[in-house]
């Protein structure tokens, strides 16, 4: 509303929510404290509840006189000193009439108000005995059609309506001898030049905002002061038995030492006056608005969809005490003929700290478990492999668990010796003798006299993995490290293996790097093999590492993890291959055929 409820300067217009509302009488605004001389600034002398509020539209003119300066002719002749404090600065109000803002006597004029004119206006005056009087006003300039500009709303069931011009506008016209006119919205109403407007047999077309315009002249220039009121057709008063809207629950959570608000809302019908519908909070039969530490405010809520006028009592508890948890709060509603009540108790809100701590611990445990699983994933898989009932006969019908290919020629004799030792001794001793896997090692398991191409094709198709052994320092200085050229022994094995792994995708690849990689890395290797290395990093074998030859080392765990879960089925007697001749590359490696008649465990159980 344009004028606050406690502002008597607006008179009845500021409080008029119904046309029959009674005008407020008696002064309630005055900073009447008396001082021999000012002990401080004017703002310090005015209580916030004593400040008058005025709202202006852009371009409107204001003639302002403090309320208590209008009561007697003697007061009207008294001179006041005005100061203005805006957002940017504080200044004295000039007394020259050629200014857009100037003071004269006990009043000040503001012509064509602008938003930057919003601020605090303070007047000081002295009585003949030297006592100081202070008046404070808050002026706010708003855009046209802002709801704050309305002085009130007329809403009742009367057929004939009477709209009064707001009292500040009447006072301005009386003092400055102005003329009245009326507008409905932006449309002027002709033949209406009094301080009140009457509408006979009002209908829906008459609803809207009515503006009382006071036109007055100063210094030969015409100015206008405005006061607007909204007219809304209402229905007749309907009384019903009071109904408690809130509280709906008998308990409400609260925390000790924290403020809380309790809502008691009562509906008694439509268009009901507050004298016929009351809401209050009680405790032990005592009205809580009279108890220290409790603040109760009464509000009127606009009608809801059911056309109910709701009266609400809001109880504010600054700090909930231990005593508040042991008492019963009673929401009492009194209608015109009946009373109702509802009880409410406060319940301690459970602390969220245990939940937060529990959640953090659970999250930590999950992260820790995930880290453990990630770090020991291979160990976990190898540990549980024997527990599952895998078939002893692999259903794919393949005879070998892995086809091993490697470089058979090298200019580096040290690397060749390390490769020969790994292929001939270390690899078979762990995977074949301890774990029961069946390997086809190029050079060791060749059949004398058999066509090489057919041998490689056949054994490759009978293998479930392709194990590629990369020699130490692959490609540091020599171009003969690993080649696909036919003259190099094992070159065709590489071609067939990469074809099965990359194009036909019939077998997985296990890459084993012996020792360190040379300074050139793997750039000299075939593109297909480089692609496999990018997809899966090689498992690095370090002979000098502690426990490297042990089947429980990290290296062998990773190799066993990449190998099939169940070793290949033993070959039937008809598939036994005749003894073979050891190649020149693997001297002294004399064994029986690929399906040697020796017993070996079918699974590894060491970790």
ZAMARGU-4260 file (C-alpha; in steps of 0.2 Angstrom, whole numbers, plus 5000, padded with zeros to 4 digits):
<rodrens>
0) 5000/5000/5000 | 5005/5018/4997 | 5004/5022/5015 | 5009/5010/5029 | 4996/5005/5042
5) 5004/5015/5056 | 5004/5031/5046 | 4990/5042/5051 | 4995/5055/5038 | 4985/5044/5026
10) 4970/5044/5038 | 4956/5032/5034 | 4962/5030/5015 | 4978/5021/5020 | 4968/5008/5031
15) 4953/5006/5020 | 4952/4988/5014 | 4933/4989/5015 | 4922/5005/5011 | 4915/5004/5028
20) 4932/5004/5037 | 4933/5017/5051 | 4946/5031/5049 | 4961/5030/5061 | 4960/5044/5074
25) 4973/5051/5086 | 4991/5054/5082 | 5003/5039/5082 | 5018/5047/5073 | 5030/5059/5081
30) 5048/5060/5086 | 5043/5070/5101 | 5059/5068/5111 | 5065/5084/5118 | 5083/5090/5118
35) 5091/5106/5122 | 5102/5104/5107 | 5104/5090/5095 | 5114/5076/5103 | 5116/5067/5087
40) 5110/5065/5069 | 5092/5066/5065 | 5091/5048/5060 | 5097/5043/5077 | 5082/5053/5085
45) 5069/5045/5075 | 5062/5027/5079 | 5059/5017/5063 | 5041/5015/5068 | 5039/5034/5068
50) 5045/5036/5050 | 5031/5042/5038 | 5032/5033/5021 | 5026/5041/5005 | 5026/5033/4988
55) 5026/5044/4972 | 5025/5040/4953 | 5038/5047/4941 | 5034/5064/4936 | 5022/5067/4951
60) 5023/5083/4962 | 5023/5082/4981 | 5018/5095/4994 | 5023/5088/5011 | 5020/5094/5028
65) 5023/5083/5044 | 5007/5077/5051 | 5009/5085/5068 | 5013/5102/5059 | 4995/5102/5052
70) 4986/5102/5068 | 4986/5121/5073 | 4989/5137/5064 | 5004/5140/5076 | 5012/5124/5070
75) 5009/5129/5052 | 5019/5145/5054 | 5034/5137/5061 | 5050/5136/5051 | 5058/5119/5049
80) 5075/5114/5043 | 5075/5100/5030 | 5089/5088/5025 | 5089/5075/5012 | 5099/5059/5012
85) 5099/5048/4996 | 5109/5034/4991 | 5123/5045/4984 | 5124/5060/4996 | 5116/5070/5010
90) 5112/5088/5008 | 5101/5102/5015 | 5085/5105/5006 | 5087/5123/4998 | 5075/5137/5001
95) 5076/5145/4984 | 5060/5143/4975 | 5068/5141/4958 | 5074/5123/4963 | 5065/5107/4959
100) 5066/5104/4978 | 5064/5117/4990 | 5057/5120/5008 | 5046/5134/5014 | 5040/5136/5032
105) 5036/5119/5039 | 5034/5111/5022 | 5044/5106/5006 | 5040/5105/4988 | 5046/5092/4976
110) 5042/5095/4958 | 5042/5081/4945 | 5049/5067/4955 | 5062/5056/4948 | 5069/5040/4955
115) 5085/5048/4961 | 5074/5059/4973 | 5070/5043/4983 | 5078/5044/5001 | 5076/5050/5019
120) 5069/5068/5022 | 5072/5074/5040 | 5065/5090/5047 | 5071/5098/5063 | 5063/5113/5073
125) 5064/5122/5089 | 5051/5127/5101 | 5052/5145/5109 | 5059/5137/5124 | 5073/5129/5114
130) 5067/5111/5114 | 5071/5102/5098 | 5058/5092/5087 | 5062/5080/5074 | 5051/5073/5060
135) 5056/5059/5048 | 5049/5054/5031 | 5054/5041/5018 | 5050/5045/5000 | 5051/5032/4987
140) 5048/5036/4968 | 5041/5021/4958 | 5036/5017/4941 | 5018/5021/4936 | 5006/5006/4940
145) 5017/5000/4954 | 5005/4992/4967 | 5014/5001/4981 | 5006/5017/4974 | 4988/5011/4979
150) 4981/5019/4995 | 4970/5004/4998 | 4957/4993/4990 | 4938/4995/4991 | 4930/4978/4991
155) 4912/4974/4997 | 4895/4969/4992 | 4887/4986/4992 | 4878/4990/4975 | 4882/5008/4976
160) 4901/5013/4978 | 4909/5028/4986 | 4927/5031/4983 | 4936/5045/4993 | 4951/5054/4988
165) 4966/5050/4999 | 4968/5062/5014 | 4985/5068/5008 | 4979/5073/4991 | 4964/5082/5000
170) 4976/5091/5011 | 4987/5096/4996 | 4972/5103/4986 | 4965/5112/5001 | 4982/5121/5006
175) 4987/5125/4988 | 4969/5128/4981 | 4970/5115/4968 | 4956/5107/4958 | 4950/5089/4959
180) 4948/5077/4944 | 4946/5058/4942 | 4953/5044/4931 | 4949/5026/4929 | 4965/5019/4923
185) 4971/5030/4910 | 4953/5036/4905 | 4947/5053/4912 | 4930/5054/4921 | 4921/5069/4916
190) 4909/5079/4927 | 4918/5073/4943 | 4927/5087/4952 | 4925/5083/4970 | 4935/5074/4983
195) 4924/5059/4982 | 4917/5048/4967 | 4901/5039/4968 | 4896/5025/4956 | 4878/5019/4956
200) 4874/5001/4952 | 4892/4996/4950 | 4896/4981/4939 | 4911/4972/4933 | 4915/4985/4920
205) 4917/4997/4934 | 4931/4987/4942 | 4949/4995/4941 | 4960/5008/4948 | 4953/5025/4951
210) 4965/5039/4953 | 4961/5056/4962 | 4971/5070/4953 | 4974/5086/4962 | 4980/5100/4950
215) 4988/5115/4958 | 4999/5129/4952 | 5015/5136/4959 | 5025/5149/4951 | 5014/5149/4936
220) 5017/5131/4932 | 5004/5117/4935 | 5008/5102/4944 | 4998/5086/4949 | 4997/5075/4965
225) 4990/5058/4963 | 4981/5046/4975 | 4975/5029/4968 | 4962/5016/4975 | 4957/5000/4968
230) 4939/4995/4966 | 4935/4977/4966 | 4917/4970/4967 | 4915/4958/4982 | 4902/4946/4989
235) 4892/4948/5005 | 4899/4941/5021 | 4897/4923/5024 | 4900/4916/5042 | 4905/4898/5044
240) 4911/4888/5058 | 4929/4891/5061 | 4941/4878/5053 | 4960/4876/5057 | 4970/4876/5042
245) 4987/4875/5051 | 4994/4866/5060 | 4990/4850/5051 | 5002/4839/5061 | 5003/4837/5080
250) 5022/4838/5080 | 5035/4849/5072 | 5054/4847/5072 | 5065/4860/5080 | 5083/4862/5086
255) 5088/4868/5103 | 5095/4886/5102 | 5088/4889/5084 | 5074/4900/5080 | 5057/4894/5073
260) 5041/4900/5068 | 5024/4892/5071 | 5009/4895/5060 | 4991/4895/5067 | 4979/4899/5052
265) 4960/4900/5054 | 4946/4901/5041 | 4929/4907/5047 | 4920/4911/5030 | 4921/4924/5016
270) 4923/4943/5018 | 4924/4941/5037 | 4930/4955/5048 | 4945/4951/5060 | 4933/4955/5075
275) 4923/4939/5069 | 4938/4928/5067 | 4953/4927/5078 | 4969/4916/5079 | 4981/4915/5094
280) 4994/4904/5101 | 4992/4899/5120 | 5003/4889/5132 | 4997/4883/5148 | 4982/4895/5146
285) 4992/4910/5143 | 4992/4920/5128 | 5010/4919/5121 | 5011/4937/5114 | 5012/4942/5133
290) 5026/4930/5137 | 5044/4937/5135 | 5054/4928/5122 | 5039/4925/5111 | 5033/4936/5097
295) 5016/4934/5089 | 5010/4943/5073 | 4993/4943/5066 | 4991/4943/5047 | 4976/4942/5035
300) 4978/4931/5020 | 4969/4935/5004 | 4954/4923/5000 | 4959/4906/4994 | 4950/4896/4980
305) 4936/4892/4992 | 4933/4911/4995 | 4939/4909/5013 | 4946/4924/5022 | 4961/4916/5032
310) 4968/4924/5048 | 4985/4919/5053 | 4994/4920/5069 | 5013/4918/5067 | 5022/4914/5083
315) 5041/4917/5082 | 5053/4909/5095 | 5070/4917/5094 | 5079/4902/5102 | 5070/4886/5106
320) 5074/4881/5124 | 5073/4864/5133 | 5057/4870/5141 | 5049/4872/5124 | 5051/4853/5121
325) 5041/4849/5136 | 5025/4860/5134 | 5010/4859/5123 | 5007/4874/5111 | 4988/4877/5108
330) 4982/4886/5092 | 4965/4893/5096 | 4953/4899/5083 | 4938/4909/5088 | 4924/4912/5075
335) 4908/4922/5077 | 4898/4908/5086 | 4911/4894/5090 | 4929/4891/5095 | 4941/4877/5089
340) 4959/4873/5094 | 4973/4862/5089 | 4989/4856/5099 | 5007/4856/5093 | 5022/4850/5102
345) 5040/4852/5097 | 5051/4837/5094 | 5070/4837/5094 | 5077/4836/5076 | 5089/4821/5075
350) 5107/4827/5072 | 5113/4824/5055 | 5131/4822/5061 | 5130/4803/5063 | 5122/4801/5046
355) 5136/4812/5038 | 5149/4802/5047 | 5142/4786/5042 | 5140/4792/5024 | 5158/4797/5024
360) 5164/4781/5031 | 5153/4771/5019 | 5160/4781/5005 | 5178/4779/5011 | 5175/4760/5013
365) 5168/4759/4995 | 5183/4769/4988 | 5195/4758/4998 | 5187/4742/4992 | 5187/4748/4974
370) 5206/4752/4976 | 5209/4735/4983 | 5199/4727/4970 | 5208/4737/4956 | 5225/4733/4964
375) 5222/4715/4968 | 5210/4711/4954 | 5222/4698/4946 | 5225/4690/4963 | 5206/4689/4966
380) 5203/4681/4949 | 5217/4668/4951 | 5211/4664/4969 | 5193/4660/4964 | 5197/4651/4948
385) 5198/4634/4956 | 5182/4637/4965 | 5172/4637/4949 | 5167/4621/4940 | 5175/4624/4924
390) 5174/4610/4911 | 5190/4599/4910 | 5187/4598/4891 | 5187/4615/4883 | 5172/4615/4871
395) 5181/4624/4857 | 5191/4608/4854 | 5208/4617/4852 | 5223/4607/4858 | 5235/4621/4863
400) 5232/4635/4876 | 5245/4646/4867 | 5255/4647/4851 | 5272/4655/4856 | 5281/4665/4843
405) 5298/4674/4845 | 5313/4681/4836 | 5324/4667/4830 | 5339/4677/4824 | 5347/4692/4832
410) 5364/4701/4830 | 5364/4703/4849 | 5371/4687/4856 | 5367/4692/4874 | 5349/4695/4870
415) 5348/4679/4860 | 5354/4669/4875 | 5342/4677/4886 | 5328/4673/4874 | 5333/4655/4872
420) 5334/4653/4891 | 5316/4660/4893 | 5309/4650/4879 | 5317/4634/4883 | 5317/4633/4902
425) 5308/4646/4911 | 5292/4648/4901 | 5288/4629/4900 | 5293/4626/4918 | 5280/4637/4925
430) 5265/4636/4912 | 5267/4618/4907 | 5274/4609/4922 | 5266/4619/4936 | 5250/4625/4928
435) 5246/4611/4916 | 5245/4623/4901 | 5249/4616/4884 | 5260/4627/4873 | 5265/4626/4855
440) 5283/4634/4854 | 5289/4638/4837 | 5305/4628/4834 | 5302/4616/4848 | 5286/4607/4843
445) 5289/4607/4824 | 5286/4591/4816 | 5301/4585/4805 | 5296/4584/4786 | 5279/4593/4788
450) 5276/4607/4777 | 5280/4623/4786 | 5265/4633/4780 | 5252/4619/4784 | 5261/4617/4801
455) 5259/4635/4806 | 5241/4637/4799 | 5236/4621/4808 | 5244/4624/4825 | 5238/4642/4825
460) 5220/4637/4822 | 5222/4624/4836 | 5228/4637/4849 | 5218/4648/4860 | 5230/4662/4863
465) 5245/4670/4853 | 5259/4673/4865 | 5272/4685/4857 | 5289/4686/4865 | 5298/4702/4862
470) 5317/4701/4865 | 5327/4713/4876 | 5331/4730/4869 | 5320/4728/4854 | 5325/4739/4841
475) 5339/4749/4849 | 5351/4750/4835 | 5348/4735/4824 | 5335/4734/4810 | 5335/4715/4812
480) 5326/4714/4828 | 5309/4708/4823 | 5305/4707/4804 | 5291/4701/4793 | 5303/4697/4779
485) 5302/4679/4773 | 5321/4675/4775 | 5320/4678/4794 | 5315/4662/4804 | 5298/4664/4811
490) 5292/4678/4800 | 5277/4668/4793 | 5272/4665/4811 | 5270/4683/4814 | 5260/4686/4798
495) 5248/4672/4802 | 5247/4676/4820 | 5243/4695/4817 | 5230/4689/4804 | 5221/4679/4816
500) 5222/4692/4830 | 5218/4707/4820 | 5207/4702/4805 | 5198/4686/4810 | 5199/4690/4829
505) 5199/4671/4833 | 5212/4672/4847 | 5218/4684/4860 | 5236/4691/4861 | 5248/4690/4876
510) 5263/4701/4874 | 5279/4698/4884 | 5293/4710/4884 | 5310/4702/4890 | 5320/4715/4899
515) 5320/4734/4895 | 5314/4742/4878 | 5327/4750/4868 | 5328/4769/4865 | 5318/4767/4849
520) 5303/4759/4858 | 5292/4749/4846 | 5293/4760/4831 | 5302/4747/4821 | 5289/4734/4823
525) 5275/4730/4811 | 5260/4742/4811 | 5249/4728/4816 | 5259/4723/4831 | 5261/4741/4836
530) 5242/4742/4836 | 5241/4727/4848 | 5254/4735/4859 | 5244/4751/4860 | 5228/4741/4865
535) 5237/4731/4878 | 5254/4735/4886 | 5266/4720/4886 | 5270/4711/4902 | 5288/4715/4907
540) 5299/4700/4912 | 5314/4705/4923 | 5325/4691/4927 | 5335/4701/4940 | 5319/4705/4950
545) 5317/4696/4967 | 5307/4680/4965 | 5306/4682/4946 | 5306/4663/4943 | 5293/4659/4956
550) 5276/4656/4950 | 5268/4668/4963 | 5278/4683/4956 | 5268/4698/4949 | 5274/4693/4931
555) 5267/4675/4931 | 5251/4681/4939 | 5248/4692/4925 | 5252/4679/4912 | 5241/4666/4920
560) 5227/4679/4921 | 5228/4682/4902 | 5229/4663/4899 | 5213/4653/4897 | 5204/4649/4914
565) 5205/4630/4911 | 5220/4622/4902 | 5217/4613/4885 | 5211/4595/4885 | 5225/4582/4884
570) 5227/4575/4866 | 5220/4558/4863 | 5233/4544/4859 | 5230/4545/4841 | 5236/4563/4841
575) 5253/4560/4848 | 5266/4567/4837 | 5283/4559/4834 | 5298/4566/4842 | 5306/4581/4834
580) 5323/4587/4830 | 5329/4602/4840 | 5332/4618/4829 | 5349/4626/4828 | 5341/4641/4838
585) 5337/4630/4853 | 5352/4618/4856 | 5350/4604/4868 | 5331/4606/4869 | 5326/4588/4866
590) 5308/4583/4870 | 5294/4572/4865 | 5280/4579/4853 | 5267/4592/4857 | 5257/4579/4867
595) 5271/4573/4878 | 5266/4558/4889 | 5269/4566/4906 | 5258/4570/4920 | 5255/4588/4925
600) 5243/4597/4936 | 5228/4605/4927 | 5227/4621/4937 | 5239/4632/4947 | 5236/4634/4965
605) 5251/4644/4971 | 5249/4663/4974
</rodrens>
